[in-house]
Amino acid sequence: MGDNKRDKPYDVLIVGGLGHVGLPLGIVLADTGLNVCLLDIDEEKARSVREGKMPFIEYDAGPILEKALEGGNLHVSLDIKDASKARYVIIAIGTPVDEYLNPKTRQFIDFFKNLSEHLDKSQTVIVRSTVYPHTCRQMMKALDKKRECGIAYCPERIVQGYAIRELRTLPQIVAGMTKEAEDAAAELFGRVSPKIIRTSMGEAELVKLYSNAWRYIQFAVANQFYMMASNFGVDYDRVRKAMREEYERALTLPGAGFAAGPCLLKDTMQLSAFNSNNFLLGHAAMMVNEGLPNYIVETLRKRHRLSENKVGILGMAFKADIDDIRDSLSYKLGKILRFHGADVYYSDEYVEDPTFVSKEELIGKCDIIIVGVPHSAYKDVVIPEDVEVVDTWNVVSGGRRTSLEG
Ligand SMILES: NC(=O)c1ccc[n+]([C@@H]2O[C@H](COP(=O)([O-])OP(=O)(O)OC[C@H]3O[C@@H](n4cnc5c(N)ncnc54)[C@H](O)[C@@H]3O)[C@@H](O)[C@H]2O)c1
């Protein structure tokens, strides 16, 4: 690494380098001594990172970010032309589905065509974003002859918030459009990961989409079981506990709760689109997981005239102990409650929003409290006995518990 220094001053440039995937990866690579450039379009995040401040919660990232900036081997750029200046170009931009749940494949290929204007044959492009199958092949086709760089796929599999630890411990899946591109990607990721798993391109594409669809379906099983148990007047958590006790085959059954965020549903729908929309389990999982907020509201409406209630939602992030609200189901819950006339209050331990109230104020004000996400801080929360609680996670104490029979 580092040959042809004048031409290629950076070892690695990450496009989308200030995002939840790009930034942790960039600082972990910089921490191995590589000269890394984070290319993005978000000026606010660029300012924050240049000042050594993480723009979002990512545990253990702060000290490595500071160290890399002090060491002078981490740079931030807003100029796409800088893509020409790195041996490796990693792509970590978002790959959302549209409002009809179709992957935006054209948008990604158009973005890559634009990027490729600044690439040459000596470079290796590594796709880190989760992409629709065949995307790397389409990228190859989009390259003009002069700019035929290598293309590899090395999908990100970290769990948000814990990327620093996981990048250093998880095996990395590596596939290449050519053997050279695969070898180059394996060499780069070998610097941070204890194990490289080489696969074909098709295998790598399915590893990533199957991983997220699998998790999403598992959560749906738990959520459907929760709703069934609740309708039956039984506490799902107690059922789950009994099932798992000294019974290995049931250990992977998750707890119930909102299965949200920018990846699980999106990737399940990408897989469905890839399979000609024939993915019954994936669609069923979406109906169950997306239906949980509606179920909770319907349960409450059986006992309350919601227009006479103050309802508080504890936890607005899409998962515990982070500050990311992307595709959080707590907002969908709030919207449905408001539709039925409830006076709704939001609170969160990490998300900064001037319209939110503290958990203490929320508990003092509301006669119904719904736990949206099990932040660790809620373990110490004791809800007064006269307040009704919906807590799929069983994280808070006290309160009157909701079940349809209860
Ligand atoms: N968040 C996760 O935990 C996670 C885990 C595994 C895989 N992924 C996948 O990784 C990809 C990125 O997800 P994310 O959560 O980091 O998204 P993100 O929105 O946090 O980050 C994307 C970054 O790309 C930047 N960007 C957008 N367009 C750009 C452009 N044209 N040029 C340069 N920068 C641009 C954005 O400003 C943003 O900083 C997605 O495909 C996602 O499915 C995410």
The ligand as an ORCA input file, in Angstrom:
! r2SCAN-3c Opt
* xyz 0 1
  N     -26.436      1.468      9.585
  C     -26.080      0.198      9.711
  O     -25.965     -0.329     10.837
  C     -25.762     -0.653      8.513
  C     -25.274     -1.952      8.722
  C     -24.946     -2.718      7.620
  C     -25.128     -2.216      6.342
  N     -25.638     -0.959      6.157
  C     -25.778     -0.458      4.793
  O     -24.750      0.507      4.581
  C     -25.209      1.534      3.702
  C     -25.059      2.886      4.376
  O     -25.904      2.938      5.490
  P     -25.702      4.015      6.652
  O     -26.576      3.591      7.771
  O     -24.278      4.262      6.898
  O     -26.333      5.306      5.946
  P     -26.064      6.816      6.396
  O     -27.201      7.598      5.826
  O     -25.778      6.873      7.853
  O     -24.728      7.180      5.634
  C     -24.650      7.434      4.273
  C     -23.714      8.611      4.075
  O     -23.559      8.793      2.669
  C     -23.547     10.184      2.411
  N     -23.866     10.364      0.989
  C     -25.049     10.249      0.369
  N     -24.915     10.474     -0.950
  C     -23.608     10.718     -1.162
  C     -22.845     11.029     -2.310
  N     -23.411     11.117     -3.508
  N     -21.522     11.244     -2.169
  C     -20.932     11.156     -0.959
  N     -21.597     10.867      0.169
  C     -22.936     10.648      0.073
  C     -24.558     10.761      3.374
  O     -24.375     12.141      3.578
  C     -24.259      9.930      4.640
  O     -23.272     10.551      5.437
  C     -26.628      1.155      3.321
  O     -26.595      0.394      2.147
  C     -27.065      0.274      4.483
  O     -28.087     -0.617      4.126
  C     -25.944     -0.169      7.216
*
